[in-house]
Amino acid sequence: MDEKRQKLLSLPGVVGIGHGKKEKKGKTTKKDALIVFVEKKLPPEQLQSDELVPQFIDDTPTDVIEIGELYALEKPPQKKSNYEILYNFLASTSSNSIIEGRISPFTDLIKAIREDLGKVRLIKATLAELNLPDYKKVSSVDSAQEVLVKLSKDLERLIIIAKVLSDINLTEYKRAFKEIRSSADICELFPAQLDFLRRIWESLFRPSKADRKTLMRPAQPGVSIGHYKGGAGTFGALVYSTSTNEPLILSNNHVLAKSTMVGNKKAKVGDSIVQPARGDGSNTEIAKLAKIIPLKLQPDTNVVDCALARPLNRADVDPEILEIGAVKGVVEPVVGMKIQKSGRTTGHTTGKVRAVQATVKVNYGDNKVLIFEDQIVANSMSKPGDSGSLVLDMKNRAVGLLFAGSDLSTVINPIKPVLEMLEVRF
């Protein structure tokens, strides 16, 4: 990393630097710029003079863009299924009082889903403002306009709840719907709102038609996969050894090998790889860990986060990427390029390249922030669990391997060094 980039990266709040186009009022211009990515964009008056990003670097204008903190996008494993606890929590809100004498289910939920505590608090507060008796007036045959009239006061609150629920492993509780709907008492408590919330959520987020978090044989790229002791990520692509021509599963190191680092082996060749991932409730082996590119701690830098797994049976894997199709070569990324991916969490999504040749800081947890160079930065097109997805252009040519991101951005390893270091091809 050159001295000027190193100095920029050391500024408070800076998480990345890359080559892109200057943005003005949220729109991309044609003017080249050195993009400085920050966690949060602050007014100049709130910064010290030595904390300001220079307007020019080597005669190239800079542009400061907020993207939040970057994380490796693996979905952590759930310690146990919590849909019954969520059911109890929701049932406890059926009266107009959520607070008085009804804290036990909420306490259980806190213990079970610690990482979602803030989201649960928001749901709790929002539910307290709903006029639940009005839901009895909602019918499945109502038109959209009739529903809006009946629930106009609560629509914004319902959308908030739907968005928050979409971030709380809503699919983790999917199997509870049959039990809820077949239960007489819950039908009395929730005559329509569960279906109504589900319909809003589906219309807002349009989840993939394919169920990517269940057992699939043959498994296609785009579905859940992971180390038998790890969380959930995505089966990125089926690649082939340049020496033996054997088919191999491509994904991230932090998906298949638990973020194995130089001097800290958290996984070893021969470990079981399961599909779907343990985080999705599986212990069904599909492959053995075959090759790992170890990650490096600072001051060293990284270019790739990748690993390979060897399928137990060739018939258990399919090269066609779910909802995309076959890979048709490799292409270099350019700013403004439209791209697509097929991932475990968000399914088939598209985005655009915002910066190339980027240097970024990525949080891997346990107080470990790693530096990656020569990366591709795109707009947000992923969520936790999408790590390992192959990113392609709209002609199905491979661009890179998705591994990190935030609510505002997605970060991608360039595909050429991934293939070269692993000694594989499409």
PyMOL commands that set and color helices and strands:
alter all, ss='L'
color gray80, all
select helices_A, chain A and resi 3-9+44-46+49-51+83-91+104-112+114-128+132-137+144-150+155-166+170-173+176-181+184-189+193-205+253-256+278-280+314-316+415-422
alter helices_A, ss='H'
color red, helices_A
select strands_A, chain A and resi 14-24+27-38+56-57+60-66+71-72+224-227+233-234+237-241+247-251+272-274+285-292+307-311+338-343+347-363+369-379+390-393+398-405+409-414+424-425
alter strands_A, ss='S'
color yellow, strands_A
deselect
rebuild
show_as cartoon
